Amino acid sequence: MKKKNFKYLMLFILLAFSVHVQAQKVLSRQEAVSLALENNYGIKIANNTVEIAENNTNILNSGFLPTLTANSGATYSLDNTEAIFSNGNVTNLNGAESSRYNASVNLNYTLFDGLGRHYNYKRLKEEKQLTELEARETIENTILQLFTVYYNVAELSQNIEAVEQTFTISKDRLKRAEYQFDYGQSTKLDVLNAQVDINNDSINYINIKQQLRNAKRDLNVILGNTATNNFEVDTLINFVLSINKADLISKVRENNVALLQVNKNLIINEYDIKSWKSDFLPKLGLTGSYGWNKNNNNAASFLETSTNTGLSGGLNLSWNLFDGGGTMTRVKNAKINLENQQLQKEQIIVNIERNFENAWDDYQNKLAIFNVQEENIVTSKNNFDRTQEKFKLGQVTSIEFRQAQLNLLNAELSRNQAKYDAKLAELLVLQLSGELLNLEF
C-alpha cells in the first residue's frame, strides 16, 4: 500500500513538472516597467496630482485677470398714499402700483497689489515642479519595488529549476537502489533512504512552487493587475560595471530627488517671504460698471416713468499703514521657515552621502559574494560529479552522495540569491545618485 501511495506521489510531482515546463510568455524587464508606468495605481495618483498642480499654474488661477459680474433686480410695490399739497388740497391714492427694474455689469481689476500676485504665481510654478519631483520619487520607489518583486520571481524560478534537477538525480538514484536490491546488491535500507530523499525534494518543490505563485501575484499588483497568470520572467542579469563611484557621488547633489525637493522648497519659501512683504505696499484697483434702471412710479410721483443707462468707472487706492503687526510677524516666521529649510538641506545632504556610501559598499560586497558563489558552483559541481561516479562504483555511501547532492543544491540556491541581491543593491546605488530612471532596463 505504501508503495502504491509513493507511485501516486511520483505521478503528481511529474505532472507538476510537466505543467511547469509548458511554454509561458516571458515578461521582459522593459515590458514590466512599461506596464507599471502605465497601470500602477500609485503612479496614476501621482500623475493626477501633477495635473492638478499644472492647472494651478494656469493664467486663470494667477489673479492677473479681472473679475466681471452681472447683477439684476426687480421691485414691485402696492401702496395706499395720502398726499397733502401746499394749497391745502388732500388727495388719497389707494392701491397705487409702482415697480423698479435694474441691471448692471461690473468690472473689477487690480492694477497693483504690491507684487503679491506676481510672487504667488511664481510660487505656484515652483510648486508644480515640486509636485513633478514628488511624482518622480513615486516612480523611482515603484520601479525599485517592481524589481524587488520581479527578481524575487526570477530567483524562485531558478530555484525551481535547481530543485527539479535535484529531484531528477534522486529519481535515478531510487531506480538504481531498486535494481540493486532486486539483484541482491544492496539492502532495503538504501531503497527507503532514496524514497525519503525524494519525498524531501518533492516537499521543497511544492513549497517553492507556492512561493513563486505568491510572488507572481505580488508582481501583478505592482503592474496594476494587467499581466496574465501564466508568465515567466527574464533571469538574465547584466550589471552596470561601467559605473564610477566618483561620478555617481557628483551626481548625488545634482540629481538626488530628495535633495532636489528641498531646493524647491527653499525657493518656495523665498517667494513666500516676498509675497508677505507685498502687504507693506499700497494696492491700486480699477472699477467699471454699466447699468440700466427703470422706474414705474405711482400717481403720487411727479414722474410717471423714468429710465436711465450709464457707464461709470473709477480708481481706488488702499494702503494698510499698520495692521497691528500681523504682516511683520508673518514675514519673520517665513524667514525662520527658510532657515529651517536650509538646515534641513544640510542634514539631508549628510544623510544622503552616508546612505550612498553604505549602498555602494553593500553593492561591492554583494557583487563580490556573487562572484565567490559562481566559483563555488563550479567546485560543488566537480565534487558532486566525482562523488556520483564513486557512488556508482560503490566507493561512497548513499549518505555521502546525498550530502554532495545537497551541497550542490545549496550552492545553486545561494548563487541565485547572491545574484539578485547584488542587482538590487546596484539599483539602490543608482536611485540615490538620481540615475535609476536613466537606465535601459
Contacts in CASP RR format, 6 or more apart in sequence:
PFRMAT RR
TARGET T0000
AUTHOR 0000-0000-0000
METHOD contacts of the structure
MODEL  1
MKKKNFKYLMLFILLAFSVHVQAQKVLSRQEAVSLALENNYGIKIANNTV
EIAENNTNILNSGFLPTLTANSGATYSLDNTEAIFSNGNVTNLNGAESSR
YNASVNLNYTLFDGLGRHYNYKRLKEEKQLTELEARETIENTILQLFTVY
YNVAELSQNIEAVEQTFTISKDRLKRAEYQFDYGQSTKLDVLNAQVDINN
DSINYINIKQQLRNAKRDLNVILGNTATNNFEVDTLINFVLSINKADLIS
KVRENNVALLQVNKNLIINEYDIKSWKSDFLPKLGLTGSYGWNKNNNNAA
SFLETSTNTGLSGGLNLSWNLFDGGGTMTRVKNAKINLENQQLQKEQIIV
NIERNFENAWDDYQNKLAIFNVQEENIVTSKNNFDRTQEKFKLGQVTSIE
FRQAQLNLLNAELSRNQAKYDAKLAELLVLQLSGELLNLEF
6 195 0 8 1.000
9 199 0 8 1.000
9 202 0 8 1.000
10 171 0 8 1.000
10 198 0 8 1.000
13 167 0 8 1.000
13 202 0 8 1.000
13 205 0 8 1.000
16 205 0 8 1.000
16 206 0 8 1.000
16 209 0 8 1.000
17 164 0 8 1.000
17 167 0 8 1.000
20 160 0 8 1.000
20 164 0 8 1.000
20 209 0 8 1.000
24 230 0 8 1.000
24 231 0 8 1.000
24 232 0 8 1.000
25 228 0 8 1.000
25 230 0 8 1.000
25 231 0 8 1.000
25 232 0 8 1.000
26 231 0 8 1.000
26 232 0 8 1.000
26 233 0 8 1.000
26 234 0 8 1.000
27 227 0 8 1.000
27 231 0 8 1.000
27 232 0 8 1.000
27 233 0 8 1.000
27 234 0 8 1.000
28 234 0 8 1.000
29 147 0 8 1.000
29 150 0 8 1.000
29 234 0 8 1.000
29 441 0 8 1.000
30 440 0 8 1.000
30 441 0 8 1.000
32 146 0 8 1.000
32 150 0 8 1.000
32 219 0 8 1.000
32 223 0 8 1.000
32 233 0 8 1.000
32 441 0 8 1.000
33 143 0 8 1.000
33 146 0 8 1.000
33 441 0 8 1.000
35 223 0 8 1.000
35 224 0 8 1.000
35 226 0 8 1.000
35 227 0 8 1.000
36 43 0 8 1.000
36 142 0 8 1.000
36 143 0 8 1.000
36 146 0 8 1.000
36 222 0 8 1.000
36 223 0 8 1.000
36 224 0 8 1.000
37 43 0 8 1.000
37 139 0 8 1.000
39 223 0 8 1.000
39 224 0 8 1.000
39 225 0 8 1.000
39 226 0 8 1.000
40 142 0 8 1.000
40 222 0 8 1.000
40 223 0 8 1.000
40 224 0 8 1.000
41 224 0 8 1.000
42 138 0 8 1.000
42 142 0 8 1.000
43 135 0 8 1.000
43 138 0 8 1.000
43 139 0 8 1.000
43 142 0 8 1.000
46 134 0 8 1.000
46 135 0 8 1.000
46 138 0 8 1.000
46 139 0 8 1.000
47 135 0 8 1.000
49 131 0 8 1.000
49 134 0 8 1.000
49 135 0 8 1.000
50 128 0 8 1.000
50 131 0 8 1.000
50 132 0 8 1.000
50 135 0 8 1.000
52 131 0 8 1.000
53 124 0 8 1.000
53 127 0 8 1.000
53 128 0 8 1.000
53 130 0 8 1.000
53 131 0 8 1.000
53 132 0 8 1.000
54 128 0 8 1.000
55 61 0 8 1.000
56 124 0 8 1.000
56 127 0 8 1.000
56 128 0 8 1.000
57 121 0 8 1.000
57 124 0 8 1.000
57 125 0 8 1.000
57 127 0 8 1.000
57 128 0 8 1.000
59 65 0 8 1.000
61 124 0 8 1.000
62 117 0 8 1.000
62 120 0 8 1.000
62 121 0 8 1.000
62 124 0 8 1.000
63 110 0 8 1.000
63 117 0 8 1.000
63 120 0 8 1.000
63 121 0 8 1.000
64 117 0 8 1.000
64 121 0 8 1.000
66 107 0 8 1.000
66 108 0 8 1.000
66 109 0 8 1.000
66 286 0 8 1.000
67 107 0 8 1.000
67 108 0 8 1.000
67 109 0 8 1.000
68 105 0 8 1.000
68 106 0 8 1.000
68 107 0 8 1.000
69 105 0 8 1.000
69 106 0 8 1.000
69 108 0 8 1.000
70 103 0 8 1.000
70 104 0 8 1.000
70 105 0 8 1.000
70 106 0 8 1.000
71 102 0 8 1.000
71 103 0 8 1.000
71 104 0 8 1.000
71 105 0 8 1.000
71 106 0 8 1.000
72 102 0 8 1.000
72 103 0 8 1.000
72 104 0 8 1.000
73 101 0 8 1.000
73 102 0 8 1.000
73 103 0 8 1.000
74 99 0 8 1.000
74 100 0 8 1.000
74 101 0 8 1.000
74 102 0 8 1.000
75 99 0 8 1.000
75 100 0 8 1.000
75 101 0 8 1.000
76 97 0 8 1.000
76 98 0 8 1.000
76 99 0 8 1.000
77 97 0 8 1.000
77 98 0 8 1.000
77 99 0 8 1.000
77 298 0 8 1.000
78 95 0 8 1.000
78 96 0 8 1.000
78 97 0 8 1.000
79 93 0 8 1.000
79 95 0 8 1.000
79 96 0 8 1.000
79 98 0 8 1.000
79 298 0 8 1.000
80 92 0 8 1.000
80 93 0 8 1.000
80 94 0 8 1.000
80 95 0 8 1.000
80 96 0 8 1.000
81 92 0 8 1.000
81 93 0 8 1.000
81 96 0 8 1.000
81 298 0 8 1.000
81 300 0 8 1.000
82 90 0 8 1.000
82 91 0 8 1.000
82 92 0 8 1.000
82 93 0 8 1.000
83 90 0 8 1.000
83 91 0 8 1.000
83 92 0 8 1.000
83 93 0 8 1.000
83 300 0 8 1.000
84 90 0 8 1.000
84 91 0 8 1.000
85 91 0 8 1.000
91 300 0 8 1.000
93 298 0 8 1.000
93 299 0 8 1.000
93 300 0 8 1.000
96 298 0 8 1.000
96 299 0 8 1.000
96 300 0 8 1.000
97 296 0 8 1.000
97 298 0 8 1.000
98 295 0 8 1.000
98 296 0 8 1.000
98 297 0 8 1.000
98 298 0 8 1.000
98 301 0 8 1.000
99 295 0 8 1.000
99 296 0 8 1.000
100 293 0 8 1.000
100 294 0 8 1.000
100 295 0 8 1.000
100 296 0 8 1.000
101 292 0 8 1.000
101 293 0 8 1.000
101 294 0 8 1.000
101 295 0 8 1.000
102 291 0 8 1.000
102 292 0 8 1.000
102 293 0 8 1.000
102 294 0 8 1.000
103 291 0 8 1.000
103 292 0 8 1.000
104 289 0 8 1.000
104 290 0 8 1.000
104 291 0 8 1.000
104 292 0 8 1.000
105 289 0 8 1.000
105 290 0 8 1.000
105 291 0 8 1.000
106 287 0 8 1.000
106 288 0 8 1.000
106 289 0 8 1.000
107 286 0 8 1.000
107 287 0 8 1.000
107 288 0 8 1.000
107 289 0 8 1.000
108 285 0 8 1.000
108 286 0 8 1.000
108 287 0 8 1.000
108 288 0 8 1.000
109 285 0 8 1.000
109 286 0 8 1.000
109 287 0 8 1.000
110 117 0 8 1.000
110 283 0 8 1.000
110 284 0 8 1.000
110 285 0 8 1.000
110 286 0 8 1.000
111 284 0 8 1.000
111 285 0 8 1.000
111 286 0 8 1.000
111 315 0 8 1.000
112 281 0 8 1.000
112 282 0 8 1.000
112 283 0 8 1.000
112 284 0 8 1.000
112 285 0 8 1.000
113 278 0 8 1.000
113 281 0 8 1.000
113 283 0 8 1.000
114 278 0 8 1.000
114 279 0 8 1.000
114 281 0 8 1.000
114 282 0 8 1.000
114 283 0 8 1.000
115 274 0 8 1.000
115 278 0 8 1.000
115 281 0 8 1.000
116 274 0 8 1.000
116 275 0 8 1.000
116 278 0 8 1.000
119 271 0 8 1.000
119 274 0 8 1.000
119 275 0 8 1.000
119 278 0 8 1.000
120 271 0 8 1.000
120 275 0 8 1.000
122 271 0 8 1.000
123 268 0 8 1.000
123 271 0 8 1.000
123 272 0 8 1.000
123 275 0 8 1.000
126 264 0 8 1.000
126 267 0 8 1.000
126 268 0 8 1.000
126 271 0 8 1.000
127 268 0 8 1.000
129 264 0 8 1.000
130 261 0 8 1.000
130 264 0 8 1.000
130 265 0 8 1.000
130 268 0 8 1.000
133 257 0 8 1.000
133 260 0 8 1.000
133 261 0 8 1.000
133 264 0 8 1.000
134 261 0 8 1.000
136 257 0 8 1.000
136 437 0 8 1.000
137 257 0 8 1.000
137 258 0 8 1.000
137 261 0 8 1.000
139 437 0 8 1.000
140 257 0 8 1.000
140 431 0 8 1.000
140 434 0 8 1.000
140 436 0 8 1.000
140 437 0 8 1.000
142 222 0 8 1.000
143 436 0 8 1.000
143 437 0 8 1.000
144 424 0 8 1.000
144 427 0 8 1.000
144 428 0 8 1.000
144 431 0 8 1.000
144 436 0 8 1.000
145 222 0 8 1.000
146 219 0 8 1.000
146 222 0 8 1.000
146 223 0 8 1.000
147 423 0 8 1.000
147 424 0 8 1.000
147 427 0 8 1.000
148 424 0 8 1.000
149 215 0 8 1.000
149 218 0 8 1.000
149 219 0 8 1.000
149 222 0 8 1.000
150 219 0 8 1.000
150 233 0 8 1.000
151 420 0 8 1.000
151 423 0 8 1.000
151 424 0 8 1.000
152 215 0 8 1.000
152 218 0 8 1.000
152 420 0 8 1.000
153 212 0 8 1.000
153 215 0 8 1.000
153 216 0 8 1.000
153 219 0 8 1.000
153 233 0 8 1.000
154 233 0 8 1.000
154 234 0 8 1.000
154 235 0 8 1.000
154 420 0 8 1.000
155 416 0 8 1.000
155 417 0 8 1.000
155 419 0 8 1.000
155 420 0 8 1.000
156 208 0 8 1.000
156 211 0 8 1.000
156 212 0 8 1.000
156 215 0 8 1.000
157 212 0 8 1.000
157 232 0 8 1.000
157 233 0 8 1.000
157 235 0 8 1.000
158 235 0 8 1.000
158 412 0 8 1.000
158 416 0 8 1.000
159 208 0 8 1.000
159 412 0 8 1.000
159 413 0 8 1.000
159 416 0 8 1.000
160 205 0 8 1.000
160 208 0 8 1.000
160 209 0 8 1.000
160 212 0 8 1.000
162 409 0 8 1.000
162 412 0 8 1.000
162 413 0 8 1.000
162 416 0 8 1.000
163 201 0 8 1.000
163 204 0 8 1.000
163 205 0 8 1.000
163 208 0 8 1.000
163 409 0 8 1.000
164 205 0 8 1.000
166 201 0 8 1.000
166 204 0 8 1.000
166 405 0 8 1.000
166 408 0 8 1.000
166 409 0 8 1.000
167 198 0 8 1.000
167 201 0 8 1.000
167 202 0 8 1.000
167 205 0 8 1.000
169 388 0 8 1.000
169 405 0 8 1.000
170 194 0 8 1.000
170 197 0 8 1.000
170 198 0 8 1.000
170 201 0 8 1.000
170 405 0 8 1.000
171 198 0 8 1.000
173 194 0 8 1.000
173 197 0 8 1.000
173 398 0 8 1.000
173 401 0 8 1.000
174 191 0 8 1.000
174 194 0 8 1.000
174 195 0 8 1.000
174 198 0 8 1.000
176 392 0 8 1.000
177 186 0 8 1.000
177 190 0 8 1.000
177 191 0 8 1.000
177 193 0 8 1.000
177 194 0 8 1.000
177 398 0 8 1.000
178 191 0 8 1.000
180 186 0 8 1.000
180 190 0 8 1.000
181 187 0 8 1.000
181 188 0 8 1.000
181 190 0 8 1.000
181 191 0 8 1.000
190 398 0 8 1.000
193 398 0 8 1.000
193 399 0 8 1.000
193 402 0 8 1.000
194 398 0 8 1.000
197 402 0 8 1.000
216 229 0 8 1.000
216 231 0 8 1.000
219 227 0 8 1.000
219 233 0 8 1.000
220 226 0 8 1.000
220 227 0 8 1.000
220 229 0 8 1.000
237 419 0 8 1.000
237 420 0 8 1.000
237 423 0 8 1.000
239 367 0 8 1.000
239 422 0 8 1.000
239 423 0 8 1.000
239 426 0 8 1.000
240 426 0 8 1.000
240 430 0 8 1.000
240 439 0 8 1.000
243 426 0 8 1.000
243 429 0 8 1.000
243 430 0 8 1.000
245 360 0 8 1.000
248 356 0 8 1.000
248 360 0 8 1.000
248 429 0 8 1.000
248 430 0 8 1.000
248 433 0 8 1.000
248 435 0 8 1.000
249 353 0 8 1.000
249 356 0 8 1.000
249 433 0 8 1.000
251 433 0 8 1.000
251 434 0 8 1.000
251 435 0 8 1.000
252 259 0 8 1.000
252 352 0 8 1.000
252 353 0 8 1.000
252 356 0 8 1.000
252 432 0 8 1.000
252 433 0 8 1.000
252 434 0 8 1.000
253 259 0 8 1.000
253 349 0 8 1.000
255 433 0 8 1.000
255 434 0 8 1.000
255 435 0 8 1.000
256 352 0 8 1.000
256 432 0 8 1.000
256 433 0 8 1.000
256 434 0 8 1.000
257 434 0 8 1.000
258 348 0 8 1.000
258 352 0 8 1.000
259 345 0 8 1.000
259 348 0 8 1.000
259 349 0 8 1.000
259 352 0 8 1.000
262 341 0 8 1.000
262 344 0 8 1.000
262 345 0 8 1.000
262 348 0 8 1.000
263 345 0 8 1.000
265 341 0 8 1.000
266 338 0 8 1.000
266 341 0 8 1.000
266 342 0 8 1.000
266 345 0 8 1.000
269 334 0 8 1.000
269 337 0 8 1.000
269 338 0 8 1.000
269 341 0 8 1.000
270 338 0 8 1.000
272 334 0 8 1.000
272 337 0 8 1.000
273 331 0 8 1.000
273 334 0 8 1.000
273 335 0 8 1.000
273 338 0 8 1.000
276 327 0 8 1.000
276 330 0 8 1.000
276 331 0 8 1.000
276 334 0 8 1.000
277 331 0 8 1.000
279 320 0 8 1.000
279 323 0 8 1.000
279 327 0 8 1.000
279 330 0 8 1.000
280 327 0 8 1.000
281 319 0 8 1.000
282 317 0 8 1.000
282 318 0 8 1.000
282 319 0 8 1.000
283 317 0 8 1.000
283 318 0 8 1.000
283 319 0 8 1.000
284 315 0 8 1.000
284 316 0 8 1.000
284 317 0 8 1.000
285 315 0 8 1.000
285 316 0 8 1.000
285 317 0 8 1.000
286 313 0 8 1.000
286 314 0 8 1.000
286 315 0 8 1.000
287 313 0 8 1.000
287 314 0 8 1.000
287 315 0 8 1.000
287 316 0 8 1.000
288 311 0 8 1.000
288 312 0 8 1.000
288 313 0 8 1.000
288 314 0 8 1.000
289 311 0 8 1.000
289 312 0 8 1.000
289 313 0 8 1.000
290 309 0 8 1.000
290 310 0 8 1.000
290 311 0 8 1.000
290 312 0 8 1.000
291 309 0 8 1.000
291 310 0 8 1.000
291 311 0 8 1.000
292 307 0 8 1.000
292 308 0 8 1.000
292 309 0 8 1.000
292 310 0 8 1.000
293 306 0 8 1.000
293 307 0 8 1.000
293 308 0 8 1.000
293 309 0 8 1.000
294 305 0 8 1.000
294 306 0 8 1.000
294 307 0 8 1.000
295 303 0 8 1.000
295 305 0 8 1.000
295 306 0 8 1.000
295 307 0 8 1.000
296 304 0 8 1.000
296 305 0 8 1.000
297 303 0 8 1.000
297 304 0 8 1.000
297 305 0 8 1.000
297 306 0 8 1.000
320 327 0 8 1.000
352 432 0 8 1.000
355 432 0 8 1.000
356 429 0 8 1.000
356 432 0 8 1.000
356 433 0 8 1.000
359 425 0 8 1.000
359 428 0 8 1.000
359 429 0 8 1.000
359 432 0 8 1.000
360 429 0 8 1.000
362 425 0 8 1.000
362 428 0 8 1.000
363 422 0 8 1.000
363 425 0 8 1.000
363 426 0 8 1.000
363 428 0 8 1.000
363 429 0 8 1.000
366 418 0 8 1.000
366 421 0 8 1.000
366 422 0 8 1.000
366 425 0 8 1.000
367 422 0 8 1.000
367 425 0 8 1.000
367 426 0 8 1.000
369 418 0 8 1.000
369 421 0 8 1.000
369 422 0 8 1.000
370 415 0 8 1.000
370 418 0 8 1.000
370 419 0 8 1.000
370 421 0 8 1.000
370 422 0 8 1.000
372 418 0 8 1.000
373 411 0 8 1.000
373 414 0 8 1.000
373 415 0 8 1.000
373 418 0 8 1.000
373 419 0 8 1.000
374 415 0 8 1.000
376 411 0 8 1.000
376 414 0 8 1.000
376 415 0 8 1.000
377 411 0 8 1.000
377 412 0 8 1.000
377 415 0 8 1.000
379 411 0 8 1.000
380 404 0 8 1.000
380 407 0 8 1.000
380 408 0 8 1.000
380 411 0 8 1.000
380 412 0 8 1.000
381 408 0 8 1.000
383 404 0 8 1.000
383 407 0 8 1.000
383 408 0 8 1.000
384 404 0 8 1.000
384 405 0 8 1.000
384 407 0 8 1.000
384 408 0 8 1.000
387 396 0 8 1.000
387 400 0 8 1.000
387 401 0 8 1.000
387 404 0 8 1.000
388 401 0 8 1.000
388 404 0 8 1.000
390 396 0 8 1.000
391 398 0 8 1.000
391 400 0 8 1.000
391 401 0 8 1.000
427 436 0 8 1.000
430 436 0 8 1.000
430 439 0 8 1.000
END
